[in-house]
Amino acid sequence: MRWRHPEKGIVPACELMPVFKDKVLSVELGEYMLRKIVGDLKAWRDAGIDFGRIGYNVTAADLQQEGFAPRLLGALAGAGLSSGDIVLEVTETSVIDEDNRAIRAHLEALRAAGVGVALDDFGTGFSSLTHLKSLPVGVLKIDRSFVKDLTFSPGDRAIVRALIGLGSELGYHIVAEGVETAAEAAFLHRAGCRYGQGYYFGRPMPADDVPGFIAEWDAAEEAVRRA
């Protein structure tokens, strides 16, 4: 999500984060994003574009809404989309608080219906590792703060290897965030991480530019296979 400010131009998501501390605005923005995501997914699907799965960041305020899970599933079904077309991205603090039983119930219901659930910014929270055995998520996303210094920090390399090994042994899919260089991607691949996101693969872009980007990516992969 980006804000097209009339004077400042494109305002990135990192500068919008304080807005999400307001629970009312957070919910309104979350619902707006879901409508946009579903609309874009339907347009891409109708055009025959294989987009994989789309990540949808949600806050605790979103997840605390009564009926959140059926409303999300209903929006996807109403557009002719599969529950597997989307991945909810949640933070540790959203799912670990013992008072948030309703949040866990929503996530468990969505996972049972086929929606992916990813734990965002993994490794930066304050939770006990024992929670990893019971969290209602299937994907762990290693925070960019560990990835950005991989090429010169032995400590970060050790932490990333440990996170990949721990998560994999527990049966999670591991995604590295903030991959920006070929060296970082190569290290992560050698360490057993099969999924990554970041500027090395692609930068934020308008939805209308996504089909062309995917076509170029597919063509490049095909050229590599034929080489």
VEXZALUM-241452 format. One record per residue (C-alpha): residue in three letters; residue number from 0; x, y, z. Coordinates in Angstrom, 2 decimals, always signed. Layout:
// residues N
<site lofi="ALA" vextor="NUM" px="X" py="Y" pz="Z"/>
...
// end
This chain:
// residues 227
<site lofi="MET" vextor="0" px="+0.00" py="+0.00" pz="+0.00"/>
<site lofi="ARG" vextor="1" px="+1.21" py="+3.48" pz="-0.90"/>
<site lofi="TRP" vextor="2" px="-0.38" py="+6.89" pz="-0.35"/>
<site lofi="ARG" vextor="3" px="-0.43" py="+9.24" pz="-3.33"/>
<site lofi="HIS" vextor="4" px="-0.07" py="+12.49" pz="-1.39"/>
<site lofi="PRO" vextor="5" px="-0.98" py="+15.65" pz="-3.37"/>
<site lofi="GLU" vextor="6" px="+2.21" py="+17.43" pz="-2.26"/>
<site lofi="LYS" vextor="7" px="+4.67" py="+14.77" pz="-1.04"/>
<site lofi="GLY" vextor="8" px="+4.06" py="+12.32" pz="-3.89"/>
<site lofi="ILE" vextor="9" px="+4.24" py="+8.60" pz="-3.10"/>
<site lofi="VAL" vextor="10" px="+4.38" py="+8.02" pz="+0.66"/>
<site lofi="PRO" vextor="11" px="+5.76" py="+4.53" pz="+1.45"/>
<site lofi="ALA" vextor="12" px="+4.15" py="+2.06" pz="+3.83"/>
<site lofi="CYS" vextor="13" px="+6.85" py="+2.49" pz="+6.49"/>
<site lofi="GLU" vextor="14" px="+5.80" py="+6.14" pz="+6.93"/>
<site lofi="LEU" vextor="15" px="+2.14" py="+5.14" pz="+7.28"/>
<site lofi="MET" vextor="16" px="+2.67" py="+2.69" pz="+10.13"/>
<site lofi="PRO" vextor="17" px="+1.73" py="+5.15" pz="+12.94"/>
<site lofi="VAL" vextor="18" px="-1.76" py="+5.40" pz="+11.43"/>
<site lofi="PHE" vextor="19" px="-2.39" py="+1.73" pz="+12.24"/>
<site lofi="LYS" vextor="20" px="-2.11" py="+2.45" pz="+15.97"/>
<site lofi="ASP" vextor="21" px="-5.58" py="+3.98" pz="+15.68"/>
<site lofi="LYS" vextor="22" px="-7.87" py="+0.95" pz="+15.82"/>
<site lofi="VAL" vextor="23" px="-10.71" py="+2.59" pz="+13.90"/>
<site lofi="LEU" vextor="24" px="-8.47" py="+3.78" pz="+11.05"/>
<site lofi="SER" vextor="25" px="-6.61" py="+0.47" pz="+11.10"/>
<site lofi="VAL" vextor="26" px="-9.81" py="-1.48" pz="+10.47"/>
<site lofi="GLU" vextor="27" px="-11.00" py="+0.94" pz="+7.77"/>
<site lofi="LEU" vextor="28" px="-7.64" py="+0.72" pz="+5.96"/>
<site lofi="GLY" vextor="29" px="-7.61" py="-3.05" pz="+6.33"/>
<site lofi="GLU" vextor="30" px="-11.03" py="-3.37" pz="+4.73"/>
<site lofi="TYR" vextor="31" px="-10.02" py="-0.98" pz="+1.95"/>
<site lofi="MET" vextor="32" px="-6.88" py="-3.04" pz="+1.25"/>
<site lofi="LEU" vextor="33" px="-8.89" py="-6.26" pz="+1.14"/>
<site lofi="ARG" vextor="34" px="-11.27" py="-4.79" pz="-1.44"/>
<site lofi="LYS" vextor="35" px="-8.34" py="-3.65" pz="-3.57"/>
<site lofi="ILE" vextor="36" px="-6.52" py="-6.97" pz="-3.22"/>
<site lofi="VAL" vextor="37" px="-9.59" py="-8.99" pz="-4.20"/>
<site lofi="GLY" vextor="38" px="-10.23" py="-6.69" pz="-7.16"/>
<site lofi="ASP" vextor="39" px="-6.64" py="-6.99" pz="-8.40"/>
<site lofi="LEU" vextor="40" px="-6.60" py="-10.77" pz="-7.92"/>
<site lofi="LYS" vextor="41" px="-9.81" py="-11.15" pz="-9.90"/>
<site lofi="ALA" vextor="42" px="-8.49" py="-8.97" pz="-12.73"/>
<site lofi="TRP" vextor="43" px="-5.24" py="-10.96" pz="-12.90"/>
<site lofi="ARG" vextor="44" px="-7.08" py="-14.29" pz="-12.71"/>
<site lofi="ASP" vextor="45" px="-9.50" py="-13.26" pz="-15.46"/>
<site lofi="ALA" vextor="46" px="-6.49" py="-12.31" pz="-17.61"/>
<site lofi="GLY" vextor="47" px="-5.00" py="-15.78" pz="-17.10"/>
<site lofi="ILE" vextor="48" px="-2.06" py="-14.55" pz="-15.03"/>
<site lofi="ASP" vextor="49" px="-0.44" py="-17.03" pz="-12.64"/>
<site lofi="PHE" vextor="50" px="+0.36" py="-14.69" pz="-9.74"/>
<site lofi="GLY" vextor="51" px="+0.97" py="-17.34" pz="-7.08"/>
<site lofi="ARG" vextor="52" px="-0.28" py="-16.05" pz="-3.72"/>
<site lofi="ILE" vextor="53" px="-0.68" py="-12.49" pz="-2.47"/>
<site lofi="GLY" vextor="54" px="+0.33" py="-11.43" pz="+1.04"/>
<site lofi="TYR" vextor="55" px="-2.19" py="-9.38" pz="+3.01"/>
<site lofi="ASN" vextor="56" px="-0.82" py="-7.69" pz="+6.16"/>
<site lofi="VAL" vextor="57" px="-3.40" py="-7.53" pz="+8.95"/>
<site lofi="THR" vextor="58" px="-3.27" py="-5.99" pz="+12.41"/>
<site lofi="ALA" vextor="59" px="-4.62" py="-7.19" pz="+15.73"/>
<site lofi="ALA" vextor="60" px="-7.50" py="-4.73" pz="+15.30"/>
<site lofi="ASP" vextor="61" px="-8.44" py="-6.40" pz="+12.01"/>
<site lofi="LEU" vextor="62" px="-8.33" py="-9.86" pz="+13.56"/>
<site lofi="GLN" vextor="63" px="-10.35" py="-8.85" pz="+16.61"/>
<site lofi="GLN" vextor="64" px="-13.36" py="-7.96" pz="+14.47"/>
<site lofi="GLU" vextor="65" px="-16.30" py="-10.29" pz="+14.89"/>
<site lofi="GLY" vextor="66" px="-16.82" py="-12.28" pz="+11.69"/>
<site lofi="PHE" vextor="67" px="-13.42" py="-11.43" pz="+10.22"/>
<site lofi="ALA" vextor="68" px="-12.75" py="-14.97" pz="+8.96"/>
<site lofi="PRO" vextor="69" px="-16.10" py="-15.57" pz="+7.20"/>
<site lofi="ARG" vextor="70" px="-16.01" py="-12.04" pz="+5.76"/>
<site lofi="LEU" vextor="71" px="-12.58" py="-12.66" pz="+4.22"/>
<site lofi="LEU" vextor="72" px="-13.60" py="-16.05" pz="+2.83"/>
<site lofi="GLY" vextor="73" px="-16.83" py="-14.57" pz="+1.50"/>
<site lofi="ALA" vextor="74" px="-14.97" py="-11.77" pz="-0.31"/>
<site lofi="LEU" vextor="75" px="-12.72" py="-14.31" pz="-2.04"/>
<site lofi="ALA" vextor="76" px="-15.58" py="-16.64" pz="-2.95"/>
<site lofi="GLY" vextor="77" px="-17.69" py="-13.76" pz="-4.23"/>
<site lofi="ALA" vextor="78" px="-14.94" py="-12.87" pz="-6.70"/>
<site lofi="GLY" vextor="79" px="-14.51" py="-16.47" pz="-7.81"/>
<site lofi="LEU" vextor="80" px="-11.14" py="-16.75" pz="-6.07"/>
<site lofi="SER" vextor="81" px="-9.64" py="-19.61" pz="-4.08"/>
<site lofi="SER" vextor="82" px="-8.80" py="-19.35" pz="-0.40"/>
<site lofi="GLY" vextor="83" px="-5.31" py="-20.46" pz="-1.42"/>
<site lofi="ASP" vextor="84" px="-4.80" py="-17.26" pz="-3.42"/>
<site lofi="ILE" vextor="85" px="-4.03" py="-15.23" pz="-0.32"/>
<site lofi="VAL" vextor="86" px="-1.65" py="-15.32" pz="+2.66"/>
<site lofi="LEU" vextor="87" px="-2.38" py="-13.38" pz="+5.83"/>
<site lofi="GLU" vextor="88" px="+0.73" py="-11.82" pz="+7.35"/>
<site lofi="VAL" vextor="89" px="+0.53" py="-11.27" pz="+11.11"/>
<site lofi="THR" vextor="90" px="+3.04" py="-10.17" pz="+13.74"/>
<site lofi="GLU" vextor="91" px="+4.02" py="-12.11" pz="+16.86"/>
<site lofi="THR" vextor="92" px="+2.29" py="-9.63" pz="+19.16"/>
<site lofi="SER" vextor="93" px="-0.98" py="-10.18" pz="+17.29"/>
<site lofi="VAL" vextor="94" px="-1.13" py="-13.91" pz="+17.92"/>
<site lofi="ILE" vextor="95" px="+0.84" py="-14.58" pz="+21.12"/>
<site lofi="ASP" vextor="96" px="-1.10" py="-12.44" pz="+23.59"/>
<site lofi="GLU" vextor="97" px="-3.03" py="-14.95" pz="+25.68"/>
<site lofi="ASP" vextor="98" px="-6.03" py="-12.60" pz="+25.77"/>
<site lofi="ASN" vextor="99" px="-6.41" py="-12.78" pz="+22.01"/>
<site lofi="ARG" vextor="100" px="-8.23" py="-16.09" pz="+21.79"/>
<site lofi="ALA" vextor="101" px="-10.59" py="-14.66" pz="+19.17"/>
<site lofi="ILE" vextor="102" px="-7.60" py="-13.87" pz="+16.95"/>
<site lofi="ARG" vextor="103" px="-6.32" py="-17.43" pz="+17.17"/>
<site lofi="ALA" vextor="104" px="-9.81" py="-18.74" pz="+16.42"/>
<site lofi="HIS" vextor="105" px="-10.00" py="-16.62" pz="+13.24"/>
<site lofi="LEU" vextor="106" px="-6.55" py="-17.75" pz="+12.10"/>
<site lofi="GLU" vextor="107" px="-7.27" py="-21.41" pz="+12.78"/>
<site lofi="ALA" vextor="108" px="-10.54" py="-21.19" pz="+10.85"/>
<site lofi="LEU" vextor="109" px="-8.82" py="-19.49" pz="+7.91"/>
<site lofi="ARG" vextor="110" px="-5.98" py="-22.03" pz="+7.85"/>
<site lofi="ALA" vextor="111" px="-8.53" py="-24.85" pz="+7.89"/>
<site lofi="ALA" vextor="112" px="-10.21" py="-23.23" pz="+4.87"/>
<site lofi="GLY" vextor="113" px="-6.90" py="-23.10" pz="+2.95"/>
<site lofi="VAL" vextor="114" px="-5.79" py="-19.51" pz="+3.57"/>
<site lofi="GLY" vextor="115" px="-2.06" py="-19.23" pz="+4.26"/>
<site lofi="VAL" vextor="116" px="-0.93" py="-17.58" pz="+7.49"/>
<site lofi="ALA" vextor="117" px="+2.58" py="-16.16" pz="+7.85"/>
<site lofi="LEU" vextor="118" px="+4.35" py="-14.87" pz="+10.95"/>
<site lofi="ASP" vextor="119" px="+5.90" py="-11.58" pz="+9.84"/>
<site lofi="ASP" vextor="120" px="+9.20" py="-10.13" pz="+11.13"/>
<site lofi="PHE" vextor="121" px="+10.15" py="-13.44" pz="+12.75"/>
<site lofi="GLY" vextor="122" px="+13.06" py="-13.16" pz="+15.18"/>
<site lofi="THR" vextor="123" px="+12.39" py="-9.60" pz="+16.34"/>
<site lofi="GLY" vextor="124" px="+9.63" py="-10.21" pz="+18.88"/>
<site lofi="PHE" vextor="125" px="+9.80" py="-11.05" pz="+22.55"/>
<site lofi="SER" vextor="126" px="+7.97" py="-14.38" pz="+22.58"/>
<site lofi="SER" vextor="127" px="+9.22" py="-17.62" pz="+24.03"/>
<site lofi="LEU" vextor="128" px="+10.34" py="-20.18" pz="+21.48"/>
<site lofi="THR" vextor="129" px="+7.82" py="-22.57" pz="+23.02"/>
<site lofi="HIS" vextor="130" px="+5.08" py="-20.62" pz="+21.24"/>
<site lofi="LEU" vextor="131" px="+6.42" py="-21.85" pz="+17.90"/>
<site lofi="LYS" vextor="132" px="+5.00" py="-25.28" pz="+18.64"/>
<site lofi="SER" vextor="133" px="+1.44" py="-23.99" pz="+18.82"/>
<site lofi="LEU" vextor="134" px="+1.14" py="-20.85" pz="+16.71"/>
<site lofi="PRO" vextor="135" px="-1.63" py="-21.05" pz="+14.06"/>
<site lofi="VAL" vextor="136" px="+0.75" py="-20.17" pz="+11.20"/>
<site lofi="GLY" vextor="137" px="+2.44" py="-22.09" pz="+8.41"/>
<site lofi="VAL" vextor="138" px="+5.09" py="-19.60" pz="+7.25"/>
<site lofi="LEU" vextor="139" px="+7.88" py="-17.84" pz="+9.14"/>
<site lofi="LYS" vextor="140" px="+9.29" py="-14.68" pz="+7.58"/>
<site lofi="ILE" vextor="141" px="+12.84" py="-13.81" pz="+8.68"/>
<site lofi="ASP" vextor="142" px="+13.05" py="-10.09" pz="+9.34"/>
<site lofi="ARG" vextor="143" px="+15.11" py="-7.89" pz="+7.03"/>
<site lofi="SER" vextor="144" px="+17.20" py="-6.67" pz="+9.98"/>
<site lofi="PHE" vextor="145" px="+19.01" py="-10.04" pz="+9.93"/>
<site lofi="VAL" vextor="146" px="+19.27" py="-10.27" pz="+6.13"/>
<site lofi="LYS" vextor="147" px="+20.67" py="-6.82" pz="+5.27"/>
<site lofi="ASP" vextor="148" px="+24.07" py="-7.43" pz="+6.93"/>
<site lofi="LEU" vextor="149" px="+24.57" py="-11.05" pz="+5.88"/>
<site lofi="THR" vextor="150" px="+27.57" py="-10.36" pz="+3.67"/>
<site lofi="PHE" vextor="151" px="+29.75" py="-8.95" pz="+6.48"/>
<site lofi="SER" vextor="152" px="+28.19" py="-9.96" pz="+9.81"/>
<site lofi="PRO" vextor="153" px="+29.08" py="-13.46" pz="+11.14"/>
<site lofi="GLY" vextor="154" px="+26.51" py="-12.95" pz="+13.89"/>
<site lofi="ASP" vextor="155" px="+23.66" py="-12.32" pz="+11.46"/>
<site lofi="ARG" vextor="156" px="+24.72" py="-15.28" pz="+9.34"/>
<site lofi="ALA" vextor="157" px="+24.62" py="-17.52" pz="+12.41"/>
<site lofi="ILE" vextor="158" px="+21.21" py="-16.19" pz="+13.46"/>
<site lofi="VAL" vextor="159" px="+19.75" py="-16.67" pz="+9.97"/>
<site lofi="ARG" vextor="160" px="+21.07" py="-20.23" pz="+9.74"/>
<site lofi="ALA" vextor="161" px="+19.58" py="-20.97" pz="+13.16"/>
<site lofi="LEU" vextor="162" px="+16.19" py="-19.48" pz="+12.26"/>
<site lofi="ILE" vextor="163" px="+16.06" py="-21.41" pz="+8.99"/>
<site lofi="GLY" vextor="164" px="+17.02" py="-24.66" pz="+10.69"/>
<site lofi="LEU" vextor="165" px="+14.63" py="-24.23" pz="+13.61"/>
<site lofi="GLY" vextor="166" px="+11.68" py="-23.21" pz="+11.47"/>
<site lofi="SER" vextor="167" px="+12.26" py="-25.97" pz="+8.93"/>
<site lofi="GLU" vextor="168" px="+12.54" py="-28.65" pz="+11.62"/>
<site lofi="LEU" vextor="169" px="+9.21" py="-27.48" pz="+13.05"/>
<site lofi="GLY" vextor="170" px="+7.59" py="-27.83" pz="+9.63"/>
<site lofi="TYR" vextor="171" px="+7.26" py="-24.18" pz="+8.64"/>
<site lofi="HIS" vextor="172" px="+7.95" py="-22.69" pz="+5.22"/>
<site lofi="ILE" vextor="173" px="+10.69" py="-20.07" pz="+5.60"/>
<site lofi="VAL" vextor="174" px="+10.72" py="-16.75" pz="+3.72"/>
<site lofi="ALA" vextor="175" px="+13.58" py="-14.25" pz="+3.94"/>
<site lofi="GLU" vextor="176" px="+12.52" py="-10.59" pz="+3.83"/>
<site lofi="GLY" vextor="177" px="+14.48" py="-7.68" pz="+2.39"/>
<site lofi="VAL" vextor="178" px="+16.69" py="-9.61" pz="-0.05"/>
<site lofi="GLU" vextor="179" px="+18.42" py="-6.92" pz="-2.10"/>
<site lofi="THR" vextor="180" px="+21.56" py="-8.49" pz="-3.59"/>
<site lofi="ALA" vextor="181" px="+22.62" py="-11.63" pz="-5.42"/>
<site lofi="ALA" vextor="182" px="+25.08" py="-12.40" pz="-2.60"/>
<site lofi="GLU" vextor="183" px="+22.29" py="-12.38" pz="-0.02"/>
<site lofi="ALA" vextor="184" px="+20.08" py="-14.58" pz="-2.19"/>
<site lofi="ALA" vextor="185" px="+22.94" py="-17.04" pz="-2.77"/>
<site lofi="PHE" vextor="186" px="+23.74" py="-17.32" pz="+0.95"/>
<site lofi="LEU" vextor="187" px="+20.08" py="-17.88" pz="+1.86"/>
<site lofi="HIS" vextor="188" px="+19.71" py="-20.55" pz="-0.81"/>
<site lofi="ARG" vextor="189" px="+22.80" py="-22.38" pz="+0.45"/>
<site lofi="ALA" vextor="190" px="+21.46" py="-22.15" pz="+4.00"/>
<site lofi="GLY" vextor="191" px="+18.27" py="-23.93" pz="+2.97"/>
<site lofi="CYS" vextor="192" px="+15.90" py="-20.98" pz="+2.52"/>
<site lofi="ARG" vextor="193" px="+13.85" py="-21.54" pz="-0.63"/>
<site lofi="TYR" vextor="194" px="+11.71" py="-18.39" pz="-0.62"/>
<site lofi="GLY" vextor="195" px="+12.62" py="-14.72" pz="-0.52"/>
<site lofi="GLN" vextor="196" px="+11.19" py="-11.28" pz="-1.12"/>
<site lofi="GLY" vextor="197" px="+12.84" py="-7.93" pz="-1.64"/>
<site lofi="TYR" vextor="198" px="+14.18" py="-5.46" pz="-4.16"/>
<site lofi="TYR" vextor="199" px="+16.49" py="-8.10" pz="-5.67"/>
<site lofi="PHE" vextor="200" px="+13.38" py="-9.78" pz="-7.09"/>
<site lofi="GLY" vextor="201" px="+11.17" py="-6.77" pz="-7.69"/>
<site lofi="ARG" vextor="202" px="+10.22" py="-3.34" pz="-6.40"/>
<site lofi="PRO" vextor="203" px="+6.78" py="-2.05" pz="-5.37"/>
<site lofi="MET" vextor="204" px="+4.68" py="-1.26" pz="-8.42"/>
<site lofi="PRO" vextor="205" px="+1.13" py="-0.35" pz="-9.44"/>
<site lofi="ALA" vextor="206" px="-1.21" py="-3.31" pz="-9.91"/>
<site lofi="ASP" vextor="207" px="-1.45" py="-2.59" pz="-13.65"/>
<site lofi="ASP" vextor="208" px="+2.30" py="-3.18" pz="-14.00"/>
<site lofi="VAL" vextor="209" px="+2.22" py="-6.63" pz="-12.38"/>
<site lofi="PRO" vextor="210" px="+1.14" py="-8.63" pz="-15.47"/>
<site lofi="GLY" vextor="211" px="+4.07" py="-7.31" pz="-17.51"/>
<site lofi="PHE" vextor="212" px="+6.49" py="-7.93" pz="-14.66"/>
<site lofi="ILE" vextor="213" px="+5.35" py="-11.55" pz="-14.29"/>
<site lofi="ALA" vextor="214" px="+5.58" py="-12.09" pz="-18.05"/>
<site lofi="GLU" vextor="215" px="+9.17" py="-10.80" pz="-18.10"/>
<site lofi="TRP" vextor="216" px="+10.06" py="-12.97" pz="-15.10"/>
<site lofi="ASP" vextor="217" px="+8.55" py="-16.07" pz="-16.71"/>
<site lofi="ALA" vextor="218" px="+10.37" py="-15.36" pz="-19.98"/>
<site lofi="ALA" vextor="219" px="+13.69" py="-14.99" pz="-18.15"/>
<site lofi="GLU" vextor="220" px="+13.17" py="-18.31" pz="-16.31"/>
<site lofi="GLU" vextor="221" px="+12.31" py="-20.03" pz="-19.57"/>
<site lofi="ALA" vextor="222" px="+15.48" py="-18.65" pz="-21.18"/>
<site lofi="VAL" vextor="223" px="+17.54" py="-20.02" pz="-18.28"/>
<site lofi="ARG" vextor="224" px="+15.95" py="-23.45" pz="-18.62"/>
<site lofi="ARG" vextor="225" px="+16.74" py="-23.56" pz="-22.36"/>
<site lofi="ALA" vextor="226" px="+20.34" py="-22.39" pz="-21.92"/>
// end
